[in-house]
Amino acid sequence: MRRRITSHERRSLARQSARTAAGRQLGAILLAWGLAAPLWAQQFKFDLEHLAAKSSHAVDLSLNGSTLQFAARFLDGNDPDEAKVKKMMSGIEGIYIKSFEFKQDGAWSQSDLDHVRNQLRAPAWQRIIGFKSTEDNETADVFVRYESNKKVTGIAIVFTGPRAFTVVNIAGPVDLDSLADLSGHFGLPKLEVAPPGMQKKLE
């Protein structure tokens, strides 16, 4: 399903991916503690390091194993929403985010986007959400990774704009009905997953 992404959706997706206080705070905490997470659970290659030098703002998070559980400690178990996120994180193998904002157009190339998208193809991956704005030259896609038994084992989110490029990989068993609870945390875009038959959207 395709529709034109609204200005509200563009601002929310880009800013929550690259500017959220949670993303900056968590990145600073992990850097200060010297916790470098291995990438064994990451399900596809980002290879976007060359964009960091061109960006005016960048988020680079790699959380798995002990670092993911360490991050979960900063969630308030007494808050209903954060308690849901904390419970959901117990089954996730890793969360990986690279998000860049630029001061000028043209900092990233079509080959950067193609490199990511070409890894997110059937039969392993299926796109469940796809937005494109030809007027604003922006795209937003959500992909799901399945095992042979149709169990969801990963999520990929790709957002691009003239001055923004964000890639997210959530590795491990993910309940799509609960995905909205996890979104908006750790620099993830705010994602609303509607019940079957209803429209799915990014905010």
Residue frames relative to the residue before (quaternion, step in Angstrom):
aa qw qx qy qz dx dy dz
M 1.0000 0.0000 0.0000 0.0000 0.00 0.00 0.00
R 0.0722 -0.8080 0.5847 -0.0004 3.54 -0.79 1.03
R 0.1292 0.7508 -0.6450 0.0589 3.53 -1.13 0.70
R 0.6015 -0.5706 0.4003 0.3903 3.56 -1.18 0.32
I 0.4108 -0.7131 0.5136 0.2427 3.54 -0.83 1.00
T 0.4026 -0.7404 0.4917 0.2191 3.57 -0.84 0.98
S 0.6598 -0.4987 0.3778 0.4162 3.56 -1.29 0.30
H 0.6286 0.5357 -0.3340 0.4543 3.57 1.04 -0.78
E 0.6646 0.4969 -0.3056 0.4669 3.59 0.94 -0.84
R 0.6378 0.5327 -0.3328 0.4457 3.58 0.98 -0.82
R 0.6886 0.4859 -0.2907 0.4530 3.55 0.81 -1.02
S 0.6762 0.5059 -0.3007 0.4432 3.56 0.88 -0.92
L 0.6812 0.4978 -0.2976 0.4467 3.58 0.86 -0.95
A 0.7051 0.4639 -0.2791 0.4580 3.57 0.81 -0.96
R 0.7092 0.4704 -0.2769 0.4462 3.56 0.83 -0.97
Q 0.6730 0.4829 -0.3154 0.4629 3.59 0.96 -0.77
S 0.6437 0.5108 -0.3328 0.4626 3.60 1.12 -0.52
A 0.8263 0.2888 -0.1116 0.4705 3.56 0.86 -0.98
R 0.7991 0.3220 -0.1512 0.4846 3.60 1.14 -0.43
T 0.4191 0.7239 -0.4833 0.2582 3.60 1.13 -0.07
A 0.5440 -0.6224 0.4545 0.3318 3.52 -1.05 0.78
A 0.6061 0.5674 -0.3565 0.4285 3.58 1.06 -0.71
G 0.6635 0.5045 -0.3097 0.4575 3.57 0.93 -0.89
R 0.6807 0.4792 -0.2966 0.4680 3.58 0.89 -0.91
Q 0.6668 0.5095 -0.3115 0.4459 3.57 0.92 -0.91
L 0.6797 0.4886 -0.3005 0.4572 3.56 0.87 -0.94
G 0.6345 0.5285 -0.3362 0.4529 3.59 0.98 -0.80
A 0.6562 0.5089 -0.3107 0.4625 3.58 0.99 -0.83
I 0.6339 0.5354 -0.3284 0.4513 3.58 1.01 -0.81
L 0.6868 0.4816 -0.2896 0.4610 3.57 0.85 -0.99
L 0.6415 0.5151 -0.3296 0.4631 3.58 1.00 -0.75
A 0.6646 0.5181 -0.3061 0.4429 3.55 0.93 -0.89
W 0.7181 0.4308 -0.2444 0.4889 3.56 1.03 -0.78
G 0.4155 -0.7362 0.4552 0.2794 3.58 1.28 -0.12
L 0.3990 0.7178 -0.4812 0.3068 3.56 1.06 0.69
A 0.0351 -0.8072 0.5889 -0.0193 3.58 -0.21 1.25
A 0.2434 -0.8011 0.5328 0.1229 3.59 -0.46 1.19
P 0.4140 -0.6827 0.5332 0.2796 3.61 -0.90 0.83
L 0.4308 -0.7328 0.4774 0.2225 3.56 -1.18 0.59
W 0.2572 0.8063 -0.5081 0.1597 3.60 1.09 0.49
A 0.7107 0.4550 -0.2711 0.4631 3.61 1.07 -0.58
Q 0.4994 0.6540 -0.4447 0.3537 3.60 1.19 -0.25
Q 0.3440 -0.8151 0.4471 0.1317 3.57 -0.73 1.12
F 0.7785 0.0522 -0.0911 0.6188 3.59 1.26 -0.02
K 0.5354 -0.6538 0.4413 0.3020 3.55 -1.18 0.52
F 0.3532 -0.7238 0.5535 0.2121 3.55 -0.99 0.87
D 0.0407 0.8463 -0.5308 -0.0201 3.59 0.80 -1.08
L 0.4423 0.7000 -0.4417 0.3455 3.57 0.90 0.96
E 0.2925 0.8013 -0.4871 0.1874 3.57 1.25 0.27
H 0.6183 0.5759 -0.3502 0.4043 3.58 1.07 -0.67
L 0.6148 0.5610 -0.3524 0.4278 3.61 1.21 -0.35
A 0.5291 0.6623 -0.4052 0.3424 3.58 1.17 -0.48
A 0.6741 0.5076 -0.3018 0.4438 3.59 0.93 -0.88
K 0.6876 0.4766 -0.2755 0.4735 3.58 1.18 -0.53
S 0.6281 0.5970 -0.3219 0.3815 3.57 1.21 -0.50
S 0.4053 -0.6756 0.5579 0.2609 3.52 -1.28 0.47
H 0.7749 0.0416 -0.0319 0.6300 3.56 1.27 -0.40
A 0.0026 -0.8142 0.5785 -0.0495 3.57 -0.90 0.95
V 0.1317 -0.7427 0.6512 0.0839 3.53 -1.21 0.70
D 0.0320 0.7858 -0.6144 0.0626 3.59 -0.84 1.01
L 0.0930 0.8090 -0.5672 0.1228 3.57 -0.20 1.31
S 0.0152 0.7640 -0.6445 0.0247 3.57 -1.03 0.88
L 0.0849 0.8147 -0.5604 0.1224 3.55 -0.25 1.28
N 0.2948 0.7237 -0.6053 0.1513 3.56 -0.93 0.90
G 0.8039 0.2776 -0.2072 0.4835 3.54 -1.29 0.27
S 0.8556 -0.0587 0.0636 0.5104 3.54 -0.86 -1.01
T 0.6376 0.5352 -0.3449 0.4336 3.61 1.03 -0.69
L 0.6269 0.5288 -0.3357 0.4633 3.58 1.09 -0.69
Q 0.6762 0.4689 -0.2919 0.4875 3.56 0.96 -0.82
F 0.5882 0.5542 -0.3615 0.4650 3.57 1.13 -0.61
A 0.6571 0.5076 -0.3065 0.4654 3.58 0.96 -0.87
A 0.6298 0.5594 -0.3334 0.4234 3.58 1.04 -0.77
R 0.5703 0.6112 -0.3814 0.3947 3.59 1.16 -0.50
F 0.6611 0.5166 -0.3085 0.4483 3.56 1.15 -0.51
L 0.5554 0.5715 -0.4000 0.4528 3.58 1.29 0.09
D 0.4253 -0.7132 0.5076 0.2299 3.55 -1.01 0.87
G 0.3314 -0.7788 0.5042 0.1714 3.57 -0.44 1.23
N 0.6344 0.5311 -0.3294 0.4549 3.57 1.23 -0.34
D 0.6046 0.5114 -0.3550 0.4969 3.56 1.28 -0.22
P 0.4966 -0.6971 0.4181 0.3044 3.64 -0.61 1.06
D 0.6854 0.4836 -0.2948 0.4577 3.59 0.87 -0.91
E 0.7005 0.4527 -0.2793 0.4758 3.57 0.87 -0.91
A 0.5841 0.5625 -0.3718 0.4518 3.59 1.14 -0.51
K 0.6266 0.5254 -0.3298 0.4718 3.60 1.06 -0.74
V 0.6510 0.5165 -0.3090 0.4625 3.55 0.97 -0.89
K 0.6555 0.5243 -0.3074 0.4482 3.56 0.93 -0.92
K 0.6561 0.5032 -0.3041 0.4731 3.58 1.01 -0.80
M 0.6570 0.5187 -0.3024 0.4559 3.56 0.96 -0.89
M 0.6515 0.5456 -0.3148 0.4228 3.58 1.02 -0.81
S 0.5482 0.6410 -0.3957 0.3632 3.59 1.16 -0.46
G 0.7460 0.3805 -0.2264 0.4974 3.60 1.14 -0.51
I 0.5645 0.6116 -0.3807 0.4029 3.58 1.26 -0.06
E 0.3882 -0.7412 0.5069 0.2071 3.57 -0.95 0.90
G 0.8144 -0.1419 0.1131 0.5512 3.58 1.03 -0.62
I 0.1448 -0.7379 0.6506 0.1065 3.53 -1.31 0.51
Y 0.0096 -0.8106 0.5820 -0.0634 3.56 -0.67 1.16
I 0.0164 0.8118 -0.5783 0.0798 3.56 -0.74 1.10
K 0.0423 0.7270 -0.6853 -0.0035 3.51 -1.13 0.81
S 0.0782 0.7999 -0.5842 0.1133 3.55 -0.65 1.15
F 0.0548 -0.8109 0.5819 -0.0274 3.54 -0.87 1.04
E 0.0925 -0.7415 0.6591 0.0854 3.52 -1.22 0.64
F 0.1799 -0.8044 0.5637 0.0523 3.55 -1.02 0.86
K 0.4967 -0.6614 0.4790 0.2940 3.56 -1.21 0.51
Q 0.7816 0.2300 -0.1207 0.5671 3.57 1.23 -0.44
D 0.5607 -0.5746 0.4719 0.3644 3.55 -1.27 0.42
G 0.7834 0.4026 -0.2489 0.4028 3.53 -1.31 0.32
A 0.4108 0.7225 -0.4731 0.2921 3.60 1.19 0.24
W 0.7459 0.2530 -0.1760 0.5904 3.59 1.12 -0.62
S 0.3507 -0.7546 0.5260 0.1760 3.56 -1.19 0.59
Q 0.6586 -0.4938 0.3860 0.4164 3.55 -1.30 0.27
S 0.6095 0.5600 -0.3549 0.4347 3.59 1.07 -0.63
D 0.5904 0.5521 -0.3667 0.4607 3.62 1.13 -0.58
L 0.6833 0.4735 -0.2788 0.4808 3.56 0.93 -0.92
D 0.6533 0.5167 -0.3181 0.4527 3.60 0.94 -0.86
H 0.6129 0.5618 -0.3526 0.4294 3.58 1.02 -0.76
V 0.6827 0.4598 -0.2841 0.4918 3.58 0.98 -0.81
R 0.6993 0.4933 -0.2846 0.4321 3.59 0.75 -1.02
N 0.6426 0.5492 -0.3333 0.4175 3.60 0.98 -0.77
Q 0.6469 0.4998 -0.3221 0.4775 3.58 1.21 -0.37
L 0.6948 0.4648 -0.2502 0.4885 3.57 1.26 -0.42
R 0.3691 0.7435 -0.4624 0.3117 3.54 0.80 1.08
A 0.6151 -0.5208 0.4400 0.3961 3.54 -1.33 0.36
P 0.5719 -0.1087 -0.8015 -0.1367 1.52 -2.28 1.01
A 0.5498 0.6482 -0.4025 0.3400 3.62 1.18 -0.35
W 0.8039 0.2210 -0.0861 0.5454 3.58 0.98 -0.87
Q 0.0841 -0.7768 0.6222 0.0488 3.54 -1.19 0.61
R 0.3501 -0.7301 0.5444 0.2190 3.57 -0.84 0.94
I 0.1452 -0.8140 0.5594 0.0578 3.57 -0.77 1.04
I 0.7666 0.1578 -0.1156 0.6116 3.58 1.27 -0.32
G 0.0895 0.7969 -0.5937 0.0670 3.57 -0.94 0.86
F 0.0101 -0.7868 0.6159 -0.0382 3.56 -0.66 1.16
K 0.0507 0.7828 -0.6196 0.0255 3.55 -1.13 0.69
S 0.0997 -0.7703 0.6288 0.0358 3.53 -0.95 0.95
T 0.2567 -0.7793 0.5540 0.1413 3.57 -0.38 1.22
E 0.6038 0.5742 -0.3519 0.4264 3.56 1.14 -0.58
D 0.7852 0.2907 -0.1382 0.5290 3.56 0.94 -0.94
N 0.3715 -0.7527 0.4682 0.2761 3.58 1.32 -0.09
E 0.4915 0.6323 -0.4400 0.4062 3.56 0.90 1.00
T 0.0801 -0.7820 0.6167 0.0409 3.55 -1.18 0.65
A 0.0208 -0.7635 0.6449 0.0272 3.55 -1.26 0.51
D 0.0318 0.8063 -0.5856 0.0776 3.57 -0.74 1.10
V 0.1233 -0.7545 0.6398 0.0778 3.53 -1.18 0.72
F 0.1044 -0.7949 0.5976 0.0102 3.57 -0.85 1.08
V 0.2071 -0.7602 0.6052 0.1141 3.55 -1.19 0.67
R 0.2560 -0.7560 0.5864 0.1380 3.57 -1.01 0.85
Y 0.1336 -0.8112 0.5687 0.0280 3.55 -0.81 1.08
E 0.3449 -0.6548 0.6192 0.2624 3.51 -1.35 0.42
S 0.7390 -0.4292 0.2783 0.4385 3.57 -1.28 0.11
N 0.6949 0.4496 -0.2705 0.4918 3.59 1.14 -0.58
K 0.5358 -0.6587 0.3681 0.3788 3.57 1.33 0.35
K 0.4034 0.6889 -0.4928 0.3462 3.55 1.20 0.46
V 0.4225 -0.7015 0.5148 0.2537 3.57 -0.90 0.93
T 0.0384 -0.8233 0.5660 -0.0188 3.57 -0.72 1.09
G 0.8225 0.0484 -0.0505 0.5644 3.58 1.20 0.21
I 0.1828 -0.7523 0.6248 0.1011 3.52 -1.30 0.52
A 0.0648 -0.7682 0.6350 0.0505 3.57 -1.10 0.74
I 0.0774 -0.7747 0.6272 0.0220 3.57 -0.99 0.90
V 0.0274 -0.7937 0.6072 -0.0270 3.56 -0.83 1.03
F 0.0371 0.7870 -0.6134 0.0547 3.57 -0.75 1.08
T 0.0245 0.7930 -0.6084 0.0184 3.55 -0.97 0.87
G 0.0110 0.7493 -0.6621 -0.0020 3.50 -1.25 0.62
P 0.7261 -0.4251 0.2836 0.4600 3.60 -1.20 0.16
R 0.8024 0.1759 -0.0835 0.5641 3.57 1.11 -0.68
A 0.6991 0.4006 -0.2716 0.5263 3.59 1.13 0.60
F 0.0363 0.7674 -0.6389 0.0408 3.54 -1.17 0.72
T 0.0764 0.8069 -0.5759 0.1065 3.57 -0.58 1.19
V 0.0107 -0.7716 0.6359 -0.0112 3.56 -1.01 0.92
V 0.0514 -0.7928 0.6072 -0.0153 3.56 -0.93 1.00
N 0.0190 -0.7648 0.6433 0.0287 3.58 -1.10 0.75
I 0.0917 -0.7500 0.6542 0.0337 3.54 -0.81 1.10
A 0.1333 -0.8294 0.5418 0.0273 3.58 -0.37 1.26
G 0.6680 0.4712 -0.3731 0.4388 3.54 -1.00 0.89
P 0.6911 -0.4656 0.3370 0.4383 3.57 -1.28 0.10
V 0.0200 -0.8061 0.5892 -0.0518 3.55 -0.65 1.16
D 0.3054 -0.7242 0.5927 0.1760 3.54 -0.89 0.98
L 0.3950 -0.7512 0.4728 0.2368 3.58 -0.44 1.20
D 0.6258 0.5446 -0.3420 0.4414 3.58 1.07 -0.66
S 0.7270 0.4023 -0.2260 0.5085 3.58 1.20 -0.54
L 0.4189 0.7391 -0.4543 0.2680 3.58 1.27 -0.10
A 0.6157 0.5636 -0.3492 0.4258 3.57 1.04 -0.73
D 0.6099 0.5590 -0.3559 0.4346 3.60 1.13 -0.58
L 0.6915 0.4697 -0.2746 0.4752 3.57 1.04 -0.79
S 0.6153 0.5593 -0.3598 0.4232 3.59 1.04 -0.70
G 0.7138 0.3968 -0.3310 0.4727 3.53 -1.14 0.72
H 0.6804 0.4133 -0.2805 0.5363 3.60 1.32 -0.11
F 0.8379 0.1902 -0.1487 0.4896 3.58 -1.26 0.56
G 0.6949 -0.4889 0.2844 0.4441 3.60 1.05 0.65
L 0.4537 0.6802 -0.4603 0.3458 3.60 1.25 0.14
P 0.5312 -0.6060 0.4719 0.3576 3.59 -1.07 0.62
K 0.5123 -0.6184 0.4939 0.3335 3.55 -1.16 0.56
L 0.0126 -0.8231 0.5639 -0.0665 3.54 -0.51 1.23
E 0.1191 -0.7739 0.6195 0.0558 3.54 -0.89 1.00
V 0.1066 -0.7929 0.5991 0.0324 3.57 -0.63 1.14
A 0.2446 -0.8044 0.5289 0.1153 3.54 -0.45 1.24
P 0.6329 -0.5181 0.3988 0.4147 3.60 -1.23 0.35
P 0.6733 -0.4896 0.3447 0.4337 3.62 -1.21 0.43
G 0.7805 0.3231 -0.2516 0.4724 3.51 -1.05 0.85
M 0.6880 0.4195 -0.2762 0.5239 3.57 1.27 -0.24
Q 0.6294 -0.5608 0.3866 0.3739 3.56 -1.22 0.44
K 0.2404 -0.7388 0.6134 0.1420 3.54 -1.09 0.80
K 0.0160 0.8319 -0.5525 0.0489 3.56 -0.89 0.80
L 0.3309 -0.6700 0.6196 0.2402 3.49 -1.38 0.34
E 0.2447 -0.7690 0.5743 0.1378 3.55 -1.04 0.81
